[in-house]
Amino acid sequence: MKNLSLFILVTLSIQIHAGNIYKGAEIYSNSSVLYGKFEMCMQASNASGVLSTFFLYKNGSEVQGAGWEEIDIEIFGKNNALSFQSNIITGTAGATINSEAVHKSSTSLADDFHTYSLEWTPDYIAWYLDGVQVRKTNKNAQVDSCYKPMSYRFNTWISNSIPWVGAFDVNSLPLHQFVESLSYSTYTKGTGDNGSDFTLAWTDDFSSFNTARWSKANWTFNGNLVDYDPANASTQSGKLALSITPAAQTGFNGTAPSSTCANNTSTTNIDTAPSPRVWMNNHILQCSNFENASAISITDLNGKNVYIGKTLTAIPMEHLSPGIYIVSISEKNSVFSTRIKVD
């Protein structure tokens, strides 16, 4: 988790309930897995200074001299929760190697549930938001270093790194990160579901807290302004609630959102060709299968709209600078997306 990750869990054994005035939450798996696909339906907190996360972590990475292995999804609460960070952390405690990337969303990740996917294989690590791949790190030294089983974890916390996450305002409390579901698929290269490399193993719908799968944290770490308190991790109405509260007001006492990822606009690819597709900027992208489209947009990888049109069968590309873009075509209640590369 950013450069602060070199501190994470290093001092767990001596910082059990260290006395922070704010309480957060973390749940962690009782077992570890090697490779696979994780897909979760999640709604983040919306407040500066706060992070809503899912990450993979090799237990014991914090031990001096041990190899560090961690893969992150960290949603920033700052700036209306419009971005999240992906990261691979390797190296050793005190000498970690980070490869952070920030991904922008066109809508707040705290206003509704969104689907996040993380694929971890021996050959690559990839991140997706609502079905659109936002990053893929192909086989390199960091991917090669993530080769041992890892636990999987959700947490929400307040960082003291203002340049990274923004300044925290106590008046924003209480705050809640909600998770509707988490699915895990094993890595079965070439023999997976629907021709993929992954085979569904299980789905947790959080209708209750599965103590066979999960435990609740009760520690903190340097740079974290909260202690993890088991009372701030609970389930209600088919949702996992991870809360940040004042020390005297732990627990989730509200009503979990009724919205789900299933109610959101669906996202699929509009073609099966390798991504990104390559188009010369003096050509047009044909969309003959989408005459009924109600809207067509092109955004860059920072989430900035560079083209918006309606009911078109062809998108002129000549005004686009070279680069990678996401084309989204709305049709009734669905949005079809693909990545293109303009040369």
WOQUIPE-V562881 format. One record per backbone hydrogen bond with DSSP energy under -0.5 kcal/mol. CO is the residue of the C=O (numbers start at 0). NH is the residue of the N-H. E is the energy in kcal/mol with one decimal. If there is no record, write none. Layout:
# WOQUIPE-V562881
((CO | NH | E) (CO | NH | E))
This chain:
# WOQUIPE-V562881
((0 | 4 | -0.7) (1 | 4 | -1.3) (2 | 5 | -1.2) (3 | 6 | -2.2) (3 | 7 | -0.7) (4 | 7 | -0.6) (6 | 9 | -1.7) (6 | 10 | -0.6) (8 | 11 | -1.3) (10 | 13 | -1.1) (10 | 14 | -0.7) (11 | 14 | -1.2) (14 | 17 | -0.9) (20 | 246 | -2.2) (21 | 226 | -1.9) (22 | 244 | -2.4) (23 | 228 | -2.3) (24 | 155 | -2.2) (25 | 216 | -2.7) (26 | 153 | -1.9) (27 | 214 | -2.1) (32 | 34 | -0.6) (32 | 149 | -2.8) (35 | 119 | -2.9) (36 | 184 | -2.5) (37 | 117 | -2.7) (38 | 182 | -2.8) (39 | 41 | -0.6) (39 | 115 | -2.5) (40 | 179 | -2.7) (40 | 180 | -0.9) (41 | 113 | -2.5) (42 | 177 | -2.4) (44 | 46 | -0.6) (46 | 49 | -1.6) (47 | 168 | -0.6) (48 | 158 | -1.9) (49 | 76 | -2.4) (50 | 156 | -1.5) (51 | 74 | -3.2) (52 | 154 | -1.2) (53 | 72 | -2.1) (54 | 152 | -2.4) (55 | 70 | -1.9) (56 | 58 | -0.8) (56 | 150 | -2.8) (57 | 60 | -1.9) (59 | 62 | -1.6) (62 | 65 | -2.4) (65 | 92 | -0.7) (68 | 57 | -2.7) (69 | 88 | -2.8) (70 | 55 | -2.7) (71 | 86 | -1.2) (72 | 53 | -2.2) (73 | 75 | -0.5) (73 | 84 | -3.3) (74 | 51 | -1.8) (75 | 82 | -0.5) (76 | 80 | -0.6) (77 | 80 | -1.1) (77 | 81 | -0.7) (78 | 81 | -0.6) (80 | 108 | -3.4) (81 | 104 | -3.0) (82 | 75 | -1.8) (83 | 102 | -3.1) (84 | 73 | -2.4) (85 | 100 | -2.1) (86 | 71 | -2.8) (87 | 98 | -0.9) (88 | 69 | -1.5) (89 | 96 | -2.5) (90 | 67 | -3.3) (91 | 94 | -2.8) (94 | 91 | -1.0) (96 | 89 | -2.2) (100 | 85 | -2.7) (102 | 83 | -2.1) (107 | 110 | -0.8) (108 | 43 | -2.2) (113 | 41 | -2.7) (113 | 115 | -0.6) (114 | 129 | -3.6) (115 | 39 | -2.7) (116 | 127 | -2.2) (117 | 37 | -2.7) (117 | 119 | -0.5) (118 | 120 | -0.5) (118 | 125 | -2.3) (119 | 35 | -2.7) (122 | 138 | -1.6) (123 | 120 | -2.4) (124 | 136 | -3.1) (125 | 118 | -2.7) (126 | 133 | -2.2) (126 | 134 | -1.4) (127 | 116 | -1.9) (128 | 131 | -2.0) (130 | 132 | -0.5) (131 | 128 | -2.4) (134 | 126 | -2.5) (135 | 137 | -0.7) (136 | 124 | -1.7) (139 | 143 | -2.6) (140 | 144 | -1.2) (141 | 145 | -0.8) (142 | 145 | -1.0) (144 | 146 | -1.2) (149 | 32 | -2.5) (150 | 56 | -2.4) (151 | 28 | -1.7) (152 | 54 | -2.4) (153 | 26 | -2.3) (154 | 52 | -2.7) (155 | 24 | -1.3) (156 | 50 | -2.4) (156 | 158 | -0.5) (157 | 224 | -3.0) (159 | 161 | -1.3) (160 | 163 | -0.7) (160 | 164 | -2.6) (161 | 165 | -2.2) (164 | 48 | -2.4) (167 | 169 | -0.5) (168 | 171 | -2.3) (169 | 172 | -1.7) (174 | 243 | -2.4) (176 | 241 | -2.9) (177 | 42 | -2.9) (178 | 239 | -3.2) (180 | 40 | -1.8) (181 | 203 | -3.0) (182 | 38 | -2.2) (183 | 200 | -2.8) (183 | 201 | -1.7) (184 | 36 | -2.4) (185 | 187 | -0.8) (185 | 198 | -2.2) (187 | 190 | -2.3) (191 | 194 | -1.2) (192 | 195 | -2.2) (195 | 191 | -2.4) (196 | 187 | -2.8) (197 | 192 | -2.6) (198 | 185 | -2.4) (201 | 183 | -2.5) (202 | 204 | -0.6) (203 | 181 | -1.7) (207 | 209 | -0.8) (208 | 210 | -1.1) (209 | 212 | -0.9) (209 | 213 | -2.9) (212 | 29 | -2.6) (214 | 27 | -2.2) (217 | 16 | -0.7) (218 | 227 | -2.9) (220 | 223 | -2.0) (222 | 159 | -2.0) (222 | 224 | -0.5) (224 | 21 | -0.7) (226 | 23 | -3.1) (226 | 228 | -0.5) (228 | 231 | -2.4) (229 | 232 | -1.6) (231 | 242 | -2.5) (233 | 240 | -3.5) (235 | 238 | -1.1) (238 | 235 | -2.5) (238 | 240 | -0.5) (239 | 178 | -2.2) (239 | 241 | -0.5) (240 | 233 | -2.2) (240 | 242 | -0.5) (241 | 176 | -2.9) (243 | 173 | -0.6) (243 | 174 | -2.1) (244 | 22 | -3.1) (245 | 248 | -1.9) (246 | 249 | -0.6) (250 | 252 | -0.6) (259 | 262 | -0.8) (260 | 263 | -1.1) (265 | 334 | -2.4) (267 | 336 | -3.0) (276 | 278 | -0.5) (276 | 340 | -4.4) (278 | 342 | -2.1) (279 | 282 | -1.8) (282 | 316 | -1.3) (283 | 285 | -0.7) (284 | 314 | -1.9) (286 | 289 | -2.1) (287 | 290 | -0.5) (289 | 292 | -1.9) (294 | 329 | -2.9) (295 | 308 | -3.2) (296 | 327 | -2.7) (297 | 305 | -3.2) (297 | 306 | -1.4) (298 | 325 | -2.7) (299 | 302 | -2.0) (300 | 103 | -0.8) (303 | 299 | -2.2) (306 | 297 | -2.5) (308 | 295 | -2.8) (312 | 286 | -2.8) (313 | 315 | -0.6) (314 | 284 | -1.9) (316 | 319 | -2.1) (322 | 341 | -3.4) (323 | 300 | -0.6) (324 | 326 | -0.5) (324 | 339 | -2.7) (325 | 298 | -2.3) (325 | 327 | -0.5) (326 | 337 | -1.8) (327 | 296 | -2.6) (327 | 329 | -0.5) (328 | 335 | -2.5) (329 | 293 | -2.4) (329 | 294 | -1.0) (330 | 333 | -2.0) (332 | 265 | -0.9) (333 | 330 | -2.8) (334 | 267 | -1.0) (335 | 328 | -2.7) (336 | 269 | -0.6) (337 | 326 | -2.9) (338 | 276 | -1.9) (339 | 324 | -2.8) (340 | 278 | -3.2) (340 | 342 | -0.6) (341 | 322 | -1.9))
